Amino acid sequence: MEIGIFIYNGIEALDFCGPLEVFTTASRITNRPINVSLIAPSQAPIRTRGDVSINPHFCIHGHPRFDLLIVAGGKLDRVINNQAVLDWLAETATHTRHCASICSGVFLFAKAGLIEGKTVTTHWQRVDELSEQYRHLNVVNDKRFVTDQNFTSSAGVASGIDMSLDMVKKRFGYEVAKQTANQMDYRWSEI
């Protein structure tokens, strides 16, 4: 299984580190290859919102095909109007089996025109903003994550871990997801 997580300057660290940890832990438990790659606008290191430097595995101009593409949230001001990123996201999403967002990452999918008419969620502080900017979305505020066909969105930060554990459960079964949460010492409340 190939998973890509899109990161950029201003990314919220737990938004990508949480899912990365879930999928790499599940890979060890299942003894099946789950490859997780960090994708950025360029090959240059990015800086998280907390000012940690992260080296991406690939840039948007060359990476493997993904079974799952996740866009993590954070400060989007440097990336939301980057046409190269939006074009890449639109192209990559068309041949990716499942896409997901964490927190404000949903804004990139919306801006790229990829989730029109879908039921989605985001961080509670941005629910109203998402509803107002993208009236064609059904934005919910009372769920940690929501799946609508081939797109899953999660609320803020730690909810991306719950979302990822649910994806592991759907792909590998409840016991694997439970063992993954236990291995991470994460108190998983199934939703």
C-alpha positions in Angstrom: 0.0 0.0 0.0 1.4 3.4 -1.0 0.4 6.4 1.1 1.4 10.0 0.3 1.0 12.8 2.9 1.3 16.3 1.5 3.2 18.7 3.7 4.2 22.4 3.2 5.6 25.3 5.1 3.3 26.1 8.1 2.1 22.5 8.4 0.8 21.3 11.8 3.2 18.6 12.9 0.8 16.2 14.5 -1.5 16.5 11.4 1.1 14.5 9.4 3.1 12.7 12.2 0.0 11.1 13.7 -1.2 9.4 10.5 2.4 8.5 9.6 2.8 6.8 12.9 -0.5 4.9 12.6 0.3 3.5 9.2 4.0 2.6 9.9 2.9 0.9 13.1 0.2 -1.0 11.3 2.8 -2.1 8.7 4.9 -3.6 11.5 1.9 -5.3 13.1 0.5 -6.8 9.8 4.0 -7.5 8.4 2.7 -6.1 5.1 4.4 -3.2 3.4 2.6 0.1 4.0 4.9 2.8 2.5 4.3 6.3 3.7 5.9 9.2 1.8 6.0 12.9 2.6 5.3 15.0 -0.5 6.1 18.8 -0.6 5.9 21.5 -3.2 9.6 21.2 -3.7 12.5 19.0 -2.5 13.6 21.7 -0.1 13.0 21.1 3.6 9.7 22.5 5.0 9.2 24.2 8.3 6.3 23.1 10.5 4.1 25.6 12.3 6.2 24.9 15.4 9.4 25.6 13.4 10.7 22.1 13.0 12.5 21.3 9.8 11.2 18.3 7.8 12.8 16.8 4.7 10.2 15.5 2.3 10.7 12.2 0.5 9.5 13.5 -2.8 8.3 16.8 -4.4 5.0 17.1 -6.3 6.9 16.7 -9.6 8.0 13.1 -9.0 6.6 10.5 -6.6 5.1 7.0 -6.7 1.4 6.5 -7.4 -0.7 6.4 -4.2 -3.5 4.3 -2.9 -4.2 7.0 -0.4 -3.3 10.7 -0.5 -3.6 12.7 2.7 -3.4 16.5 2.9 -2.5 17.6 6.4 -3.6 20.9 7.8 -1.8 24.0 9.0 -1.2 27.6 7.9 -2.3 27.5 4.3 -1.4 31.0 3.3 1.7 30.0 1.4 0.1 27.1 -0.5 -3.6 27.7 -0.9 -3.1 29.9 -4.0 -0.2 28.0 -5.5 -1.5 27.0 -8.8 1.1 24.3 -9.3 0.1 22.7 -6.1 -3.6 22.9 -6.9 -3.0 21.4 -10.4 -0.9 18.6 -8.9 -3.6 17.9 -6.3 -6.3 17.7 -8.9 -4.2 15.5 -11.2 -3.0 13.2 -8.4 -6.5 12.8 -6.9 -8.0 11.6 -10.2 -5.8 8.4 -10.1 -5.7 7.9 -6.3 -8.2 5.4 -4.9 -8.9 7.4 -1.7 -8.1 10.9 -0.6 -8.2 12.4 2.9 -7.7 15.7 4.7 -6.8 16.6 8.3 -8.0 19.8 9.8 -7.6 22.7 7.3 -6.2 20.4 4.6 -9.8 20.1 3.4 -9.5 23.7 2.1 -7.0 22.6 -0.5 -9.3 19.9 -1.8 -12.1 22.4 -1.9 -10.0 25.1 -3.7 -8.9 22.5 -6.3 -12.6 21.7 -6.9 -12.3 18.1 -5.9 -15.0 17.6 -3.3 -18.0 19.5 -4.5 -21.3 18.3 -2.9 -19.5 16.1 -0.4 -20.1 15.9 3.4 -16.9 17.0 5.1 -15.5 18.3 8.4 -12.6 20.4 9.6 -11.2 21.9 12.8 -14.1 23.4 14.9 -12.6 26.9 14.6 -12.8 26.8 10.8 -16.2 25.1 10.2 -18.0 28.4 9.7 -15.3 29.7 7.3 -15.4 26.5 5.3 -19.2 26.6 5.1 -19.1 30.2 4.0 -16.3 29.9 1.4 -17.5 26.7 -0.1 -21.3 26.6 0.0 -21.4 23.5 -2.2 -20.1 21.5 0.7 -22.1 19.9 3.5 -19.9 20.8 6.4 -20.6 19.1 9.7 -19.2 20.1 13.1 -20.0 17.1 15.3 -17.8 14.4 13.9 -14.1 13.6 14.4 -14.0 12.4 10.8 -16.4 11.8 7.9 -16.2 9.6 4.9 -18.2 10.4 1.8 -17.5 7.9 -1.0 -13.7 8.1 -1.7 -13.0 11.1 0.5 -12.5 11.3 4.2 -12.0 14.5 6.2 -11.1 14.8 9.8 -11.5 17.6 12.4 -8.4 19.0 14.0 -5.0 17.6 14.7 -5.4 14.5 16.9 -8.6 13.5 15.0 -6.3 12.5 12.2 -5.1 9.6 14.3 -8.7 8.4 14.8 -9.3 8.7 11.1 -6.2 6.8 10.2 -7.0 4.0 12.7 -10.4 3.7 11.1 -8.8 3.4 7.7 -6.5 0.6 9.1 -9.6 -1.1 10.6 -11.4 -1.0 7.2 -8.3 -2.3 5.3 -6.9 -4.8 7.8 -9.6 -5.4 10.4 -10.5 -4.3 13.9 -7.8 -6.4 15.7 -5.0 -4.8 13.7 -6.4 -1.3 14.4 -6.7 -2.1 18.0 -3.2 -3.5 18.2 -1.9 -0.5 16.4 -3.6 1.9 18.9 -2.2 -0.2 21.8 1.3 -0.2 20.3 1.1 3.6 20.1 -0.2 3.7 23.6 -3.1 5.7 22.2 -6.5 5.6 23.8 -8.6 4.9 20.7 -12.3 5.5 21.1 -13.9 3.9 18.1 -16.3 6.2 16.3 
